[in-house]
Amino acid sequence: MRFSACLALLFTLLFNTCQGAPQARIVGGDDAVLGQFPYQASLSIGGSYNCGAVIIAERYALTALGCVCSKGSDKPWPPQLFQVAAGTVDLYTGGQRITVEEILVNPNYIELEIGVALLRLREPMVFNEYVNAVPLARQNPPEGVTIEVSGWGRQKDTDENMYRTLQLNDETVLPVQDCRVVSDEGDLLPLNEQVLCLGHARKNGICRGDFGGPAVYGQQLVGLAADTLGECGSMMPDRFISIAANYEWIIENME
């Protein structure tokens, strides 16, 4: 959880909320139906759900770096501890479940929270109407457009459990400067062009458990959920990892 310095954004989002913006959810959201997000996957470690993930090829998935490493580290845990599941909206049952064979980390990250991990699966997913890959975006989406996000994350920070049924939500692309963060020393950190900044109304947005999951625009993967700039459901924006900023590395590292 990080804090933004942009007060103007708060007034904009407050105005939108007062005008009756729809209360779509991941935080507080709508249930997805089977086959609606065939690229959506879950990532478990030791049999317990950890993060979201995204199917990008029969043997490859993407997730956030923080989902496969200890806090403050970019060294992944052993890949055989992880399992990717796809083809279900139920967090605990159904779908195809395959162990991870290898974890590759893009070393060109600016912040650990905005790092990307490429997961190579031990065997290929069987593509069908419920499981399929999503194309990768070469460019970031324009400011102001609506982005579709999905995940099983918590509904609020104090929740102990994830949401069992996959949730969907819409967020809006904001200027990347709206997602600048403040260091522990109180200094405004430099602009991070690897960030895709998304805004939402109050009682909406991503939360813990959604990280690593997809942001999609124009039927292309544009981002991976990374962190929130305030408490879950606050009016502060969410930070996503830009797929465009990592596109070349991802393609080069897929066999």
N, C-alpha and C positions, 0 to 999 in steps of 0.2 A: 504494500500500500504506500503510495507516494502522494505529495501535495503539489498542486499547480499554483502558479502565481498570478493567474489571469482572472481578475474580478469581472471583467466585461463579459466573459463567457457565462458566469453565474447569472447575470442579469438577463442575458439572452435566453438561457434555458428556463429561468423562472418565468419569463414572459410567455414562452411556449407552453409551459405547464399550465399557467393561468388561463391560456386560451383554449384549454381543453384537449391537450395532446393525448392520444390514446395510450392507455396503460398496458402496452404490450410487455411481454416478460421474457428474459431468462430469470432475472430477479423478478418474481411475481408473474410469470409468463404464461404462454400458451403451449399446450401439448403438441408435439410433432406426431405425425402418423408414419407408419412403417413405409419406407420407400421414399419419403419426402426429402431426406438428406442421405443418399446412399454413400456419400463420401465421409460422413461423420463416423468417427471411431472413438472408443474409450481405451485408455492406457492404464493397465493395472500393474502393480508391483507386489510380488509375493501373494497374489490372489486378492489384493485389496485395491479398489479403484483409487487412482491417483490424479489423472488429468484427462483432458480431451486430446484427440489426435485426428489427423486427416489423411484419408487414403488418396495417394497421388499416382499410384501404379499398382500392379498386382502384387509386387513384393516390397513396396515402399510406402511409408507413412511419414508425416511430419508432426512434430510437436514442439513445444517451447523448451529451451535448454534447461530451465529451472525444474522441469518435470522429470528429468533423468539424472540430476546431480544433487549433491548436498548444497545447502545454502552457502553462497560465496565461492563455490567451486565450479570449474567447467570440465571436471573429470567425471564421466558418466559411471554409474554403478554397472555391474556386470549385466550384459544384455539379456542373458537367460532368465533374469529375475522378472523381466517385463513380458506382458502379453497384450496384444492389440485385438480388440473385438469390434466387429462391424456387422451391419445388417440387422440391427435391432434398435428399438426405441426404449427397451427396458434395460436399465443399467445392470441388472443381475442375471438375466436369462436370455437365451436365444442368440441367433447370429453365428458368425464364424469367429473363432478365437484361435489366434496363432502366436506362438512365442517369437520374440525378437531375436535375431541372429547377430546383428551388429548395430552399433550406435555411432554415427558420425556427427561431429560438432563443427559448425562453421566457425573457424578461429577469428573471423574478421568482425566480431561483434564489438560494439562500443560500450554497451552495458550488459552485464550478465542476464538481467531481466529481459533483454531484447534479443537474446541469442536463439539460434535455431538448431534443432537436432533432427537429423534424418535417420529414420529407423528402417533397417533392412530386415524383412521377415524371413523366418526359417523356411517357409514354403509360401507359394502364392495364394492370395485370396482368389476365390472363384467368383468372378463377376456375374451379376444377375440384376434383376430389377431392384434388389434391396442393397446391393454392394457394388459400388463403382467408383472410379477415380474422378477427381475434379481437376480441370485444367488450371495451370498456374498463370497468374497475371504477370505480364512483363512491365506494366506501368501501374502506378498508384491510381486509384479512382479519383475523380475530381472532387473538390470541396463542395459540400452541400448535398451530395447524393445519398440515397438510403442504402445501407449495407445490411445484409441478413446474417445474423449470428445464431449459434445454437450450442447447447451444452447441458450437462447434468449437474451443474454447480449448485452451491448452496443458495437459498433465497435471501439470506442475510448473514452478516458476519458471525452472529451468535448461534446459528444453527450448527448442530453436531453432525447431521447427516446430509448427504447429497440428495438431490431430487431424483426419484426413481425413474420417472418418465422424461425422455428428452424434451427440452424446452427450446422455444425459438423466440427471437426478438429482432427488432430493427433498431439500428443506430445510424447516426449521421456523420459523414466525414467532416472534420474540423481542420483548421490550419494547424500544422504540426507545432507551431509555437504555443498553442493552447495546452500542449502536453509537456512543456518544459517542467522540470522538477527541481526541487531545492535539496541541496546536500545536507548531511547531518550537521554541518557547520553553519547552515543558513545561507549558503551561496547558491545563486541561480546557476544551474549547470548549463553547458553549451547545448545548442539545438542538436537533437539526435535525428538525423535524416532516415534512420532505419525504423523509425516509429511511424505507425499509422494511427492517427489520433481520431477517436470516435466519441461522439457525445450522445446523450440520451436524457429523457425527462427523469424527474425524481421517481424513486421506487422502480427503476428500470436498470438495465445494464448487466455486466458480467459480475461474477463473484468467484470466490475460491472454489476450485473444482471445474470451472470453465476454462482455466488456462490451458493453452495448447490446442484449443478448439478453433473452428473455422470462422472466418469472416468472408462472405461471398458477395460479389457484385458482377452483374452481367454473366452469370454462370461460370465465373472464374474465381479461384481462391486469391484474395487480395491480402489477407492477414491471418495471423494466429494470435489468439488472446494471450496477453502477457501479464498485465497487472492493472490495478485500479488506482486512481489518484486520490481517492477518499474512501470512506466506508462503502460497502456494497449498497447500492440503491440510492446513494447520494447524488447530487447534481454535478459532481465533478466528472470529467471525461475518463474514458478507459484507454489504456495504451495497448495497441496491437503491434505485432511484428510485421513489418512490410515484406510481403513476398517478392515484390519487384526488386527490393534492395538485396535480396538473397537469391534471385532467380538463377544467375549464372553458376553460382556455387552448387545449387541443388542439382541442376541439369548435369554438370560435370561429374558429380559424385554418384549418379545413378548409372548402374551398369546397363 
